[in-house]
Amino acid sequence: MRCIAHFFAKVRVAPLKTVSIPRLELMAATLAVQVDKFIRAELHTLKCDSVFWTDSLSVLMMINNVNKRFPVFVASRLAKIEQAPDPAQWR
């Protein structure tokens, strides 16, 4: 079965309060998982695997890390990320 590429855009601006770049990247990864979940719910026939791309090595390391305890902000976002896809889907 061949998968069809669907495009969806969501725009967010950085908050006025200063937030570090790794936290912004983590929030973007969380948004990617939420968008993927939304598209899969709307397109009931979508049976392909998703691949998530990020250029942030810190986000990739946090997703693949199972030994370390994280602060509440990071841990809650990682919990949302880990609900949907397999960590191998992140590149």
C-alpha positions as CSV (number, residue, x, y, z in Angstrom):
1,M,0.0,0.0,0.0
2,R,1.4,3.4,-1.0
3,C,1.2,6.3,1.5
4,I,0.0,9.7,0.4
5,A,1.8,12.7,1.7
6,H,-0.5,15.1,3.5
7,F,0.7,18.6,4.5
8,F,-0.5,20.4,7.6
9,A,0.9,23.6,9.0
10,K,0.7,25.0,12.5
11,V,2.4,28.3,13.4
12,R,3.6,29.2,16.9
13,V,5.6,32.1,18.0
14,A,8.1,32.1,20.9
15,P,6.6,33.3,24.2
16,L,7.5,36.8,25.5
17,K,9.1,35.2,28.5
18,T,12.6,34.0,27.8
19,V,12.7,30.3,27.0
20,S,15.8,28.3,26.1
21,I,16.3,27.0,22.6
22,P,16.3,23.3,23.8
23,R,12.9,23.9,25.5
24,L,11.5,25.5,22.3
25,E,12.7,22.6,20.3
26,L,11.1,20.2,22.8
27,M,7.8,22.1,22.5
28,A,8.1,21.9,18.7
29,A,8.5,18.1,18.9
30,T,5.5,17.8,21.2
31,L,3.5,19.9,18.6
32,A,4.7,17.5,15.9
33,V,3.3,14.5,17.8
34,Q,0.0,16.3,18.4
35,V,-0.4,17.2,14.7
36,D,0.4,13.6,13.7
37,K,-2.3,12.4,16.1
38,F,-4.8,14.9,14.8
39,I,-4.1,13.9,11.1
40,R,-4.4,10.2,11.9
41,A,-7.7,10.9,13.7
42,E,-9.1,12.8,10.8
43,L,-7.8,10.5,8.1
44,H,-9.0,7.1,9.2
45,T,-7.5,5.3,6.3
46,L,-3.9,6.4,7.0
47,K,-1.9,3.2,7.7
48,C,1.6,4.4,7.2
49,D,4.4,5.1,9.7
50,S,5.2,8.6,10.5
51,V,8.8,9.9,10.5
52,F,9.6,12.9,12.7
53,W,12.5,15.1,11.8
54,T,14.4,17.5,14.2
55,D,17.7,19.2,13.9
56,S,18.0,19.3,17.7
57,L,20.4,16.7,19.1
58,S,19.2,17.5,22.6
59,V,15.6,16.6,21.8
60,L,16.8,13.3,20.2
61,M,18.9,12.5,23.2
62,M,16.0,13.2,25.6
63,I,13.6,11.1,23.6
64,N,16.0,8.1,23.5
65,N,17.1,8.5,27.1
66,V,15.4,6.1,29.5
67,N,17.7,6.3,32.5
68,K,17.7,10.0,33.5
69,R,15.0,11.8,35.5
70,F,14.1,15.1,34.0
71,P,12.5,18.3,35.4
72,V,8.7,18.5,35.4
73,F,8.5,20.7,32.3
74,V,10.7,18.3,30.2
75,A,9.2,15.1,31.7
76,S,5.6,16.2,30.9
77,R,6.5,17.0,27.2
78,L,8.5,13.7,26.9
79,A,5.5,11.8,28.2
80,K,3.3,13.4,25.4
81,I,6.0,12.5,22.8
82,E,6.3,8.9,24.0
83,Q,2.6,8.3,23.9
84,A,2.3,8.3,20.1
85,P,5.3,7.2,18.1
86,D,8.2,4.8,18.5
87,P,11.5,6.6,19.4
88,A,12.9,5.0,16.2
89,Q,10.7,7.2,14.2
90,W,12.6,10.3,15.3
91,R,15.5,11.4,13.1
